[in-house]
């Protein structure tokens, strides 16, 4: 199974931006659907965005219009550009394929003034 390692999280003020990266341990070229998810304490992990094939994307809830998911099969990497961040975006962010592979450790995002 492919394993994923997330990075790029950090602390940012409301309205700021972050770009998350996800490195896969193997080729993602044959993984049609890839996604970003997030989890806050006491809540279930939730879907943020999906990318199908090279460029078809869907976004959930408040991610629409602010986040952009992308992939680079040549680098076996997945990205999440997050703009106009809000305190409600504070969470641990994970990437994974669909169907799920092994979950990584995630990367922490904190949005606070």
C-alpha positions in Angstrom: 0.0 0.0 0.0 1.1 3.6 -0.7 1.8 5.6 2.4 1.5 9.3 2.7 3.5 12.0 4.5 1.9 15.4 5.0 3.8 18.6 5.5 3.4 22.4 5.2 1.1 23.0 8.2 1.8 25.8 10.7 0.3 28.8 12.4 -1.2 31.6 10.5 -3.5 34.6 11.1 -7.0 34.7 9.8 -7.0 35.7 6.2 -3.7 34.1 5.6 -2.6 31.3 3.3 -0.8 27.9 3.6 0.1 25.3 1.0 0.1 21.7 2.3 2.0 19.0 0.6 1.7 15.3 0.6 4.4 12.9 -0.4 3.5 9.4 -1.4 5.8 6.4 -0.9 5.0 5.0 -4.3 3.5 6.0 -7.6 0.2 7.8 -7.5 -0.3 7.7 -11.2 -2.8 4.8 -11.0 -4.6 6.2 -8.0 -7.5 7.9 -9.7 -9.0 9.6 -6.7 -7.0 11.4 -4.1 -8.2 13.6 -1.3 -7.5 15.9 1.6 -9.2 15.4 5.0 -9.1 17.1 8.3 -9.9 16.3 11.9 -10.3 18.4 15.1 -10.3 17.0 18.6 -13.5 15.1 19.5 -14.8 15.1 15.9 -14.7 12.6 13.1 -12.3 13.1 10.2 -14.0 15.0 7.4 -13.5 15.3 3.7 -12.1 18.7 2.5 -11.4 18.1 -1.2 -11.0 15.4 -3.8 -9.2 15.3 -7.1 -10.3 12.8 -9.8 -7.8 11.9 -12.5 -5.6 14.8 -13.5 -7.7 17.8 -12.7 -11.4 17.2 -11.8 -12.0 18.4 -8.3 -14.8 18.7 -5.7 -14.8 20.6 -2.4 -16.8 20.3 0.7 -18.5 23.1 2.6 -16.4 26.1 3.4 -13.5 24.9 1.4 -15.3 25.9 -1.8 -13.8 29.0 -3.3 -10.9 29.1 -0.8 -9.0 25.8 -1.2 -7.4 24.3 -4.3 -6.4 20.6 -4.5 -3.8 19.5 -7.1 -1.6 16.6 -7.9 1.8 16.0 -9.5 2.1 12.4 -10.6 5.7 12.9 -11.7 6.6 13.8 -8.1 4.1 11.5 -6.5 2.7 14.5 -4.6 -0.6 16.0 -3.7 -1.1 19.6 -2.7 -3.7 21.7 -1.0 -3.5 25.5 -1.4 -5.5 27.1 1.3 -6.4 30.8 1.1 -8.5 33.1 3.3 -8.0 30.9 6.2 -10.4 31.1 9.1 -10.1 29.9 12.7 -12.6 27.2 11.9 -10.0 25.7 9.5 -7.8 24.8 12.5 -7.3 21.0 12.3 -4.9 18.2 11.5 -4.9 17.7 7.8 -4.4 14.4 6.1 -4.2 13.1 2.6 -5.2 9.7 1.3 -6.4 7.9 -1.7 -9.9 6.6 -2.4 -10.2 3.7 -1.4 -8.2 4.6 1.7 -4.6 3.5 2.1 -2.7 3.8 5.4 -3.2 7.1 7.1 -0.2 9.3 7.8 0.5 11.5 10.8 -1.1 14.5 9.3 0.1 18.1 9.5 -1.3 20.7 12.0 -2.9 23.9 10.8 -3.7 26.6 13.4 -5.5 29.7 12.4 -5.5 32.3 15.1 -5.0 36.0 15.7 
